[in-house]
Each structure stands twice: as structure tokens, then as C-alpha cells.
Amino acid sequence: MEQNKKSASVKMALVYATLILLTFLCLFFFYILIINATRSHADLQKGFSFLPGPHFVENIKKVANDGTFPMFRGILNSIIVSGCSAALCTYFSSLTAYGIYAYVFKFKKVAFTFIMAILVMPTQVTAMGFLRLITKMGLYDTLWPLIIPSIASPAVTYFMYSYLQSNLPLSLVEAARIDGSGEFRTFNRIVMPIMQPAVAVQAIFTFVGSWNNYFVPALVIQSKQKATVPILIATLRGADYMNFDSAKIYTMILVAIVPIVIIYLLLSKFIIAGITLGGVKE
């Protein structure tokens, strides 16, 4: 009996040690980012330091006052693209998942298989065709090609479908129909509130994914006034070596993280519930 207790204690100690180590590794790189954002370019060239420097406000002013670098416009563009993408993606993916789950139609399995097949197709495969399409539609160098495709998201649809399987009894839908509720009213008033944790989780993931997306904006955005945060950071990194300022890059990255942290804090209470319930099936 005592041996079992000791074995259990050792296992718990290993688990806690592993979690502490992983937490340290995750937070350490954020700490480095914050420290580097407070130092000047000359200080950064001297090597790493664990102590913050006095140049954070100066670095912010350098980035904000750079006439060739529209930082605030880039952040606004990213907020618009990421916010709209998160809203459209979660709503239409939930609607698609609900349609596949709650309705019985002839090619139901074929439709679901087709959605899953698209899931494994990399973005690079369709990049050239997508670029030609938006150019012919007159959408090149606009934010629309970054927002509209988010309506179709197989990964989010699959997650929502799994969530519905474990949390939405079809008897509830049938009861709403008997009471005279329309299909869209049932979905918006009954199904969506039930899916709120899953919607919050996927909204965070979609927002972060869109915020950090570099490949598609690099294809379709040409002017700096339409550029998103990853494009602007890449612009700073690709600047002339003589004018290269690493402190500005670290500062821009730190500023770019702030909206993601805010979104996470607002929706974090739904994350554990959404992921846990979405992975449990009756």
C-alpha cells in the first residue's frame, strides 16, 4: 500500500515538474520579447540581457512616427480581417455542421467526406487559381480576399459537428419544429446558445490564425495602406541593412500580440469547456 502511494507521489511530482518546465519554456520567449522591446538596437547588438532597458517608449515612437511604416493602419487592417473572419467562420461553419448533423438527405455522407477531403488540401495548391480569380473579380489589393474565404472552413466545421454530436439532442430540434419554430430561428435561438463554448474556442483560433497569416496577404496585398501586421513586420525585417533596427521589430511584434491577448482574456472562460465537451461523444 505504501509502495503504491510512493509510486503515485513520484508520478505526480513528474507531472508537476513537466508542467512547470513547459510553462517556463512558453513564458520565457515572451519574456525575451518584452525585454528586447525595451532595449535599443545598439544594446541588442551587444547581446542578451535579463534586465529591461529604458527605450520602450522611444521604440514605440520610432515605429509610430515612421512615415514608410503605417503601424496603426496595419493593426486596424488586421483587426478588421481577423474579426470578420472569426465571425463569418464560426457562424457559417456552425450552420454547415448543424445541417449535416440535424438533416437527413441523400448525399449526406458524400458531402461530409467532401468537406473532410478539402481539409487535407494545402492552401499553396490552390494559390495560383485563387490569385487569378480575385484579379478577374477586381478584388486584388483589397481586404475582401482575406475575409470571404473564411466562410468555408472544413476544420471548424468538423469541430462543430463533433460538438453537436455530444451536446445537441435531436429531440430538442424536433420539439422546436413541433412548436412552430422556423429552421433559422431554431438554429439562431436554440442551437447557437448551446454551441457558445465551441463558437468561442473556434473564434479565438480563427482570429489568431487570421492575425498571423502571412502567405495569403503576401499574395493579394500590394499597397502598404492595405497591409496587415505580418506583412509590415516582414517589411521591417527586409529593410536595408544600414537602416535595419531590430528594436523596432521586437516592439512591433509586442504591439501586435496585444489584441490577441485581449481576445483571449475575453473568451478564455469558454476554452476549456469548449475543447472538453467537443471531444466527448455519448
Secondary structure by P-SEA (a helix, b strand, c coil): caaaaaaaaaaaaaaaaaaaaaaaaaaaaaaaaaaaaaccaaaaaacccccccccaaaaaaaaaaccccaaaaaaaaaaaaaaaaaaaaaaaaaaaaaaaccccccaaaaaaaaaaaaaacccccaaaaaaaaaaaaccccccccccccccccaaaaaaaaaaaaacccaaaaaaaaaacccaaaaaaccccccaaaaaaaaaaaaaaaaaaccccccccccccccccaaaaaaaaaacccccccaaaaaaaaaaaaaaaaaaaaaccccaaaaaaaaaccc
